[in-house]
Amino acid sequence: MTPEQIKSLHKEAAVEAFNGVMTEKLIPLIGQETASQVKQLVEKMDLQRKVYGHDMTGLSTSQKKAFAEVAYSALRGKFDLDTKANEALIEEQDNRGGYLVSREIADAILRIAASVGTIMGQATKWDMTSDELGVPNYTGAFLTGAFVGVDAPGPVTGLAFGQTQLIVKKWQLAFVVGNDLLADASVNIADWLLALGGEALANMVDYQGFVGGANTGDPFLGLLNLPTSATIQPNGQNTNKVWLGGSPSSGSTAFSDYKPIDDSANLIAAIEESILPDCAFYLNRNLWAKLVSAKDSNGNYVLPFAGLAKPSAAMEMHPGGGPVKPAGELLGYPVYTNRWMPAVGASSVNGFTDTTDNPCVIFGNMKAMAYGDKGEMVVDQFTSGSFGGKEIALADQRGIIYRRRFALSATLYRAFAVGYTSNS
């Protein structure tokens, strides 16, 4: 083997060992599943750099090393981020607050979040310069116009617009990293710090967008907790409530009673034609498993090709990080699975139970969900204090906190139909 090949093998072995250590260190803090997901994201970025010369973050190797150096510099008593606005660290006021991550780093984290989060990858984005923003939404019926008579004025159609308020709330991610891991400023540690921020932000946005309002402290109202109506109301501001089986007394009292063709068709029928082109189904992965394995009385699968989505390349490069890939298709519409959607057999999880009169499937146009960003991303580091009940100074560790201010709201309720189990 050539010296270059040997050097490459040593480098790959070191990267793999580093990723393994990071996973092991993070499991007690964020859990096995999340740590594994972040590791997969880091490995994906590494693969993209090898194939394309750059990854989804859009950052160069030198920028990543500089970001890692920022983390390490705190060990030497320095913190060389873009700005320290003032000593008071009052983040609720514009141009005041903690240490600001550079725009390139903040954008990289947002690109990662969009690549792993359902709502961040599909919602309509709004830039906010204040803590509140009024987003217009159309509340009238669909327009037809009218014919003009001879020597007679034509009728005037009034456009009915409402307003949805985007109200900014502060999100933060706090985690602990050992000082020994931060001692070497490298692309690898930068990948992990970026991936942790992106994964966490995407998860929180998905939770608030689908479930928000179920628990005390939720600042936003999710689609599953929006007001619903058992009758389709074209001019109302309720989401469309669609009973499984077609009626509140259909006997479809459990999530697994969802009929892939019948109930999916009813959900599609609840949405106005102009909204349909960008619509999709959203459900928990274990309910999707039930649907793709459903068979008719002759033992044939109900869904053609078991609901498989259109084939795609094993790895694609998207300028913005790439959207979440659909798990399959239902009646020609993509299906996205999400961990926050109600699961089969759920017993009062986030307020939803696999029993009568509970939501289990959403069909709708995610462009009718507005996501607003305000200000810069802030990062703080702590060398002492209690994180997870442990004094990090005594454990030779460092606490890292990301902070981001964002807003989330559905701008057109009628763009979503929610499938509910029947009452009896």
TORVONU-475972 format. One record per residue (C-alpha): chain; residue in one letter; y, z, x. Coordinates in nm, 3 decimals. Example, Ala and Ser with C-alpha at 12.3 -4.5 7.8 and 13.67 -1.06 7.14 Angstrom:
2
   chain   resn         Y         Z         X
       A      A    -0.450     0.780     1.230
       A      S    -0.106     0.714     1.367
This chain:
424
   chain   resn         Y         Z         X
       A      M     0.000     0.000     0.000
       A      T     0.354    -0.069     0.116
       A      P     0.595     0.219     0.185
       A      E     0.796     0.112    -0.120
       A      Q     0.489     0.133    -0.346
       A      I     0.396     0.474    -0.207
       A      K     0.754     0.596    -0.262
       A      S     0.745     0.464    -0.619
       A      L     0.417     0.645    -0.691
       A      H     0.556     0.971    -0.554
       A      K     0.868     0.930    -0.767
       A      E     0.667     0.865    -1.086
       A      A     0.443     1.165    -1.014
       A      A     0.749     1.386    -0.963
       A      V     0.904     1.265    -1.291
       A      E     0.582     1.330    -1.483
       A      A     0.550     1.677    -1.330
       A      F     0.914     1.753    -1.417
       A      N     0.865     1.640    -1.778
       A      G     0.557     1.859    -1.804
       A      V     0.746     2.162    -1.677
       A      M     1.033     2.100    -1.918
       A      T     0.794     2.072    -2.212
       A      E     0.620     2.395    -2.113
       A      K     0.949     2.581    -2.071
       A      L     1.088     2.463    -2.404
       A      I     0.783     2.524    -2.626
       A      P     0.858     2.899    -2.669
       A      L     1.216     2.815    -2.766
       A      I     1.192     2.507    -2.990
       A      G     0.821     2.479    -3.068
       A      Q     0.539     2.251    -2.959
       A      E     0.618     1.965    -3.199
       A      T     0.988     1.939    -3.116
       A      A     0.928     1.976    -2.742
       A      S     0.672     1.695    -2.755
       A      Q     0.909     1.473    -2.953
       A      V     1.188     1.526    -2.700
       A      K     0.945     1.448    -2.416
       A      Q     0.845     1.122    -2.587
       A      L     1.212     1.031    -2.621
       A      V     1.272     1.101    -2.252
       A      E     0.970     0.888    -2.156
       A      K     1.095     0.608    -2.381
       A      M     1.431     0.607    -2.203
       A      D     1.254     0.597    -1.866
       A      L     1.044     0.300    -1.981
       A      Q     1.351     0.116    -2.110
       A      R     1.524     0.157    -1.773
       A      K     1.223     0.011    -1.592
       A      V     1.198    -0.289    -1.826
       A      Y     1.562    -0.360    -1.911
       A      G     1.754    -0.186    -1.635
       A      H     1.925     0.047    -1.885
       A      D     1.827     0.267    -2.178
       A      M     1.951     0.342    -2.530
       A      T     2.222     0.581    -2.406
       A      G     2.417     0.299    -2.239
       A      L     2.481     0.526    -1.940
       A      S     2.433     0.416    -1.581
       A      T     2.225     0.614    -1.333
       A      S     2.541     0.737    -1.161
       A      Q     2.686     0.859    -1.494
       A      K     2.367     1.050    -1.571
       A      K     2.362     1.209    -1.228
       A      A     2.726     1.307    -1.275
       A      F     2.641     1.469    -1.608
       A      A     2.353     1.661    -1.446
       A      E     2.591     1.764    -1.167
       A      V     2.820     1.912    -1.434
       A      A     2.536     2.138    -1.545
       A      Y     2.455     2.236    -1.187
       A      S     2.817     2.292    -1.088
       A      A     2.832     2.595    -1.318
       A      L     2.586     2.762    -1.082
       A      R     2.851     2.741    -0.811
       A      G     3.127     2.873    -1.032
       A      K     3.271     2.534    -1.131
       A      F     3.269     2.337    -1.453
       A      D     3.393     1.984    -1.399
       A      L     3.389     1.839    -1.749
       A      D     3.678     1.630    -1.873
       A      T     3.903     1.897    -2.017
       A      K     3.934     2.267    -2.064
       A      A     4.197     2.275    -2.335
       A      N     4.296     2.641    -2.318
       A      E     4.158     2.983    -2.238
       A      A     4.147     3.093    -2.603
       A      L     3.860     2.852    -2.682
       A      I     3.965     2.811    -3.044
       A      E     3.769     2.502    -3.145
       A      E     3.887     2.486    -3.508
       A      Q     4.230     2.373    -3.388
       A      D     4.287     2.021    -3.263
       A      N     4.318     1.979    -2.886
       A      R     4.210     2.338    -2.825
       A      G     3.867     2.466    -2.747
       A      G     3.583     2.463    -2.500
       A      Y     3.488     2.217    -2.232
       A      L     3.478     1.863    -2.366
       A      V     3.193     1.628    -2.286
       A      S     3.321     1.287    -2.181
       A      R     3.334     1.017    -2.448
       A      E     3.053     0.826    -2.275
       A      I     2.823     1.130    -2.281
       A      A     2.909     1.213    -2.644
       A      D     2.844     0.852    -2.749
       A      A     2.510     0.859    -2.564
       A      I     2.399     1.167    -2.757
       A      L     2.506     1.007    -3.085
       A      R     2.313     0.689    -2.999
       A      I     2.001     0.896    -2.934
       A      A     2.050     1.082    -3.263
       A      A     2.083     0.752    -3.450
       A      S     1.757     0.629    -3.296
       A      V     1.553     0.932    -3.409
       A      G     1.734     1.034    -3.728
       A      T     1.691     0.858    -4.062
       A      I     2.035     0.927    -4.209
       A      M     2.239     0.892    -3.889
       A      G     2.079     0.552    -3.832
       A      Q     2.147     0.426    -4.185
       A      A     2.450     0.607    -4.332
       A      T     2.800     0.459    -4.337
       A      K     3.009     0.599    -4.050
       A      W     3.364     0.728    -4.092
       A      D     3.597     0.845    -3.814
       A      M     3.794     1.152    -3.921
       A      T     4.127     1.265    -3.778
       A      S     4.155     1.571    -4.005
       A      D     3.913     1.826    -4.149
       A      E     3.902     1.646    -4.485
       A      L     3.882     1.279    -4.577
       A      G     3.879     1.128    -4.926
       A      V     3.627     0.844    -4.942
       A      P     3.666     0.612    -5.245
       A      N     3.364     0.531    -5.459
       A      Y     3.336     0.300    -5.757
       A      T     3.245     0.481    -6.081
       A      G     3.269     0.201    -6.336
       A      A     3.010    -0.039    -6.471
       A      F     2.931    -0.369    -6.300
       A      L     3.199    -0.637    -6.342
       A      T     3.162    -0.956    -6.542
       A      G     3.517    -1.077    -6.604
       A      A     3.588    -1.288    -6.917
       A      F     3.663    -1.641    -7.036
       A      V     4.024    -1.745    -7.089
       A      G     4.114    -1.902    -7.426
       A      V     4.363    -2.183    -7.489
       A      D     4.721    -2.060    -7.466
       A      A     4.599    -1.700    -7.466
       A      P     4.613    -1.436    -7.194
       A      G     4.286    -1.324    -7.039
       A      P     4.182    -0.958    -7.052
       A      V     4.252    -0.729    -6.759
       A      T     3.961    -0.534    -6.620
       A      G     4.040    -0.188    -6.491
       A      L     3.862    -0.080    -6.175
       A      A     3.740     0.279    -6.194
       A      F     3.744     0.451    -5.855
       A      G     3.658     0.811    -5.787
       A      Q     3.680     1.002    -5.463
       A      T     3.425     1.184    -5.253
       A      Q     3.554     1.446    -5.011
       A      L     3.417     1.456    -4.660
       A      I     3.474     1.812    -4.533
       A      V     3.407     1.881    -4.166
       A      K     3.172     2.163    -4.064
       A      K     3.078     2.276    -3.714
       A      W     2.722     2.229    -3.586
       A      Q     2.585     2.378    -3.269
       A      L     2.265     2.369    -3.066
       A      A     2.188     2.662    -2.835
       A      F     1.900     2.665    -2.589
       A      V     1.805     2.815    -2.253
       A      V     1.719     2.632    -1.930
       A      G     1.597     2.796    -1.609
       A      N     1.839     2.785    -1.316
       A      D     1.563     2.648    -1.096
       A      L     1.542     2.337    -1.318
       A      L     1.917     2.282    -1.298
       A      A     1.924     2.314    -0.920
       A      D     1.858     1.942    -0.865
       A      A     2.111     1.714    -1.034
       A      S     1.904     1.412    -1.132
       A      V     1.859     1.149    -1.399
       A      N     1.558     1.342    -1.531
       A      I     1.746     1.661    -1.620
       A      A     2.026     1.449    -1.770
       A      D     1.769     1.271    -1.991
       A      W     1.640     1.604    -2.119
       A      L     1.984     1.750    -2.185
       A      L     2.091     1.435    -2.370
       A      A     1.765     1.406    -2.567
       A      L     1.776     1.769    -2.677
       A      G     2.126     1.724    -2.815
       A      G     2.045     1.396    -2.991
       A      E     1.718     1.518    -3.142
       A      A     1.870     1.840    -3.274
       A      L     2.176     1.670    -3.425
       A      A     1.958     1.407    -3.597
       A      N     1.730     1.676    -3.741
       A      M     2.020     1.876    -3.881
       A      V     2.186     1.570    -4.038
       A      D     1.854     1.470    -4.198
       A      Y     1.801     1.822    -4.331
       A      Q     2.150     1.842    -4.480
       A      G     2.131     1.487    -4.618
       A      F     1.795     1.533    -4.792
       A      V     1.770     1.908    -4.863
       A      G     2.117     2.060    -4.809
       A      G     2.216     2.323    -5.064
       A      A     1.869     2.477    -5.089
       A      N     1.943     2.774    -4.862
       A      T     2.233     3.011    -4.807
       A      G     2.456     2.875    -4.535
       A      D     2.392     2.505    -4.600
       A      P     2.741     2.350    -4.584
       A      F     2.643     2.019    -4.749
       A      L     2.458     1.912    -5.063
       A      G     2.150     1.697    -5.003
       A      L     2.011     1.418    -5.220
       A      L     1.728     1.635    -5.355
       A      N     1.977     1.893    -5.479
       A      L     2.236     1.657    -5.630
       A      P     2.284     1.677    -6.007
       A      T     2.034     1.454    -6.189
       A      S     2.001     1.302    -6.533
       A      A     1.681     1.231    -6.723
       A      T     1.858     0.932    -6.880
       A      I     2.007     0.652    -6.672
       A      Q     2.384     0.673    -6.709
       A      P     2.558     0.366    -6.556
       A      N     2.902     0.528    -6.564
       A      G     2.795     0.880    -6.475
       A      Q     2.800     1.052    -6.139
       A      N     2.443     1.177    -6.152
       A      T     2.153     1.055    -5.947
       A      N     1.890     0.877    -6.151
       A      K     1.604     1.112    -6.243
       A      V     1.278     0.924    -6.288
       A      W     0.973     1.106    -6.423
       A      L     0.638     1.029    -6.262
       A      G     0.422     0.858    -6.521
       A      G     0.732     0.741    -6.709
       A      S     0.800     1.050    -6.924
       A      P     0.848     1.428    -6.892
       A      S     0.509     1.484    -7.064
       A      S     0.305     1.223    -6.877
       A      G     0.071     1.472    -6.715
       A      S     0.183     1.373    -6.363
       A      T     0.252     1.734    -6.264
       A      A     0.170     1.712    -5.892
       A      F     0.308     1.501    -5.605
       A      S    -0.034     1.339    -5.554
       A      D    -0.013     1.202    -5.911
       A      Y     0.245     0.950    -5.786
       A      K     0.118     0.601    -5.873
       A      P     0.212     0.361    -5.591
       A      I     0.281     0.062    -5.817
       A      D     0.386     0.210    -6.153
       A      D     0.612     0.491    -6.032
       A      S     0.760     0.284    -5.750
       A      A     0.850     0.009    -6.000
       A      N     1.020     0.266    -6.226
       A      L     1.227     0.398    -5.935
       A      I     1.335     0.045    -5.842
       A      A     1.426    -0.026    -6.204
       A      A     1.661     0.274    -6.204
       A      I     1.891     0.113    -5.944
       A      E     2.148    -0.154    -6.026
       A      E     2.072    -0.499    -5.877
       A      S     2.377    -0.513    -5.651
       A      I     2.258    -0.201    -5.464
       A      L     1.894    -0.305    -5.425
       A      P     1.908    -0.527    -5.111
       A      D     1.949    -0.233    -4.871
       A      C     1.735     0.018    -5.061
       A      A     1.430     0.198    -4.924
       A      F     1.179     0.469    -5.017
       A      Y     1.198     0.814    -4.852
       A      L     0.910     1.062    -4.870
       A      N     0.703     1.306    -4.670
       A      R     0.442     1.158    -4.438
       A      N     0.153     1.343    -4.604
       A      L     0.246     1.200    -4.945
       A      W     0.265     0.854    -4.786
       A      A    -0.086     0.912    -4.651
       A      K    -0.202     0.972    -5.009
       A      L    -0.039     0.652    -5.130
       A      V    -0.173     0.421    -4.861
       A      S    -0.526     0.555    -4.915
       A      A    -0.514     0.525    -5.295
       A      K    -0.796     0.309    -5.440
       A      D    -0.863     0.154    -5.779
       A      S    -1.177     0.205    -5.990
       A      N    -1.358    -0.062    -5.787
       A      G    -1.287     0.112    -5.454
       A      N    -1.022    -0.138    -5.344
       A      Y    -0.697    -0.020    -5.188
       A      V    -0.410    -0.031    -5.439
       A      L    -0.148    -0.135    -5.182
       A      P    -0.194    -0.473    -5.010
       A      F    -0.279    -0.420    -4.644
       A      A    -0.257    -0.044    -4.715
       A      G     0.123    -0.067    -4.735
       A      L     0.165    -0.172    -4.373
       A      A     0.512    -0.265    -4.257
       A      K     0.582    -0.597    -4.093
       A      P     0.452    -0.594    -3.734
       A      S     0.703    -0.540    -3.456
       A      A     0.698    -0.528    -3.078
       A      A     0.558    -0.215    -2.917
       A      M     0.896    -0.146    -2.759
       A      E     1.226    -0.302    -2.858
       A      M     1.568    -0.261    -2.704
       A      H     1.850    -0.197    -2.953
       A      P     2.214    -0.175    -2.839
       A      G     2.277     0.135    -3.048
       A      G     1.950     0.308    -2.974
       A      G     1.760     0.140    -3.253
       A      P     1.684     0.261    -3.604
       A      V     1.388     0.469    -3.712
       A      K     1.098     0.232    -3.778
       A      P     0.963     0.215    -4.136
       A      A     0.617     0.362    -4.191
       A      G     0.529     0.083    -4.433
       A      E     0.638    -0.106    -4.746
       A      L     0.622    -0.052    -5.120
       A      L     0.680    -0.352    -5.348
       A      G     0.873    -0.523    -5.070
       A      Y     1.098    -0.227    -4.981
       A      P     1.064    -0.030    -4.654
       A      V     0.921     0.321    -4.660
       A      Y     1.063     0.591    -4.430
       A      T     0.887     0.923    -4.386
       A      N     1.087     1.234    -4.310
       A      R     0.978     1.590    -4.234
       A      W     1.235     1.736    -4.473
       A      M     1.104     1.563    -4.785
       A      P     0.878     1.781    -5.010
       A      A     0.517     1.785    -4.893
       A      V     0.196     1.765    -5.093
       A      G     0.078     2.119    -5.168
       A      A     0.420     2.269    -5.082
       A      S     0.471     2.623    -5.209
       A      S     0.843     2.696    -5.241
       A      V     0.941     2.514    -4.921
       A      N     1.322     2.474    -4.912
       A      G     1.320     2.543    -5.285
       A      F     1.065     2.270    -5.374
       A      T     0.712     2.330    -5.499
       A      D     0.430     2.085    -5.563
       A      T     0.424     2.157    -5.934
       A      T     0.602     2.057    -6.256
       A      D     0.960     1.923    -6.258
       A      N     1.005     1.896    -5.881
       A      P     1.136     1.602    -5.672
       A      C     0.904     1.429    -5.427
       A      V     1.032     1.073    -5.361
       A      I     1.377     0.919    -5.314
       A      F     1.451     0.550    -5.359
       A      G     1.800     0.438    -5.277
       A      N     2.062     0.277    -5.058
       A      M     2.147     0.503    -4.763
       A      K     2.471     0.312    -4.706
       A      A     2.599     0.514    -5.002
       A      M     2.575     0.823    -4.780
       A      A     2.887     0.885    -4.571
       A      Y     2.872     1.049    -4.228
       A      G     3.203     1.153    -4.074
       A      D     3.276     1.252    -3.712
       A      K     3.576     1.452    -3.598
       A      G     3.699     1.532    -3.252
       A      E     3.509     1.554    -2.929
       A      M     3.170     1.703    -2.847
       A      V     3.199     2.043    -2.683
       A      V     2.953     2.209    -2.444
       A      D     2.950     2.569    -2.324
       A      Q     2.729     2.742    -2.068
       A      F     2.651     3.112    -2.044
       A      T     2.504     3.300    -1.748
       A      S     2.450     3.621    -1.944
       A      G     2.396     3.736    -2.298
       A      S     2.108     3.755    -2.543
       A      F     1.941     3.425    -2.631
       A      G     1.638     3.461    -2.856
       A      G     1.640     3.837    -2.797
       A      K     1.625     3.799    -2.417
       A      E     1.893     3.873    -2.160
       A      I     1.915     3.541    -1.975
       A      A     2.087     3.689    -1.668
       A      L     1.776     3.896    -1.595
       A      A     1.550     3.593    -1.644
       A      D     1.745     3.367    -1.404
       A      Q     1.827     3.134    -1.691
       A      R     2.133     2.967    -1.836
       A      G     2.231     2.928    -2.201
       A      I     2.365     2.587    -2.301
       A      I     2.541     2.524    -2.633
       A      Y     2.642     2.186    -2.775
       A      R     2.899     2.182    -3.055
       A      R     2.990     1.890    -3.280
       A      R     3.201     1.874    -3.596
       A      F     3.082     1.638    -3.868
       A      A     3.086     1.583    -4.244
       A      L     2.824     1.444    -4.480
       A      S     2.833     1.341    -4.846
       A      A     2.683     1.094    -5.091
       A      T     2.962     0.859    -5.200
       A      L     2.778     0.698    -5.492
       A      Y     2.516     0.916    -5.661
       A      R     2.385     0.628    -5.870
       A      A     2.272     0.450    -5.555
       A      F     1.976     0.692    -5.545
       A      A     1.684     0.747    -5.781
       A      V     1.471     1.061    -5.742
       A      G     1.109     1.074    -5.856
       A      Y     1.023     1.403    -6.032
       A      T     0.688     1.540    -6.143
       A      S     0.659     1.569    -6.521
       A      N     0.707     1.891    -6.715
       A      S     0.359     1.880    -6.866
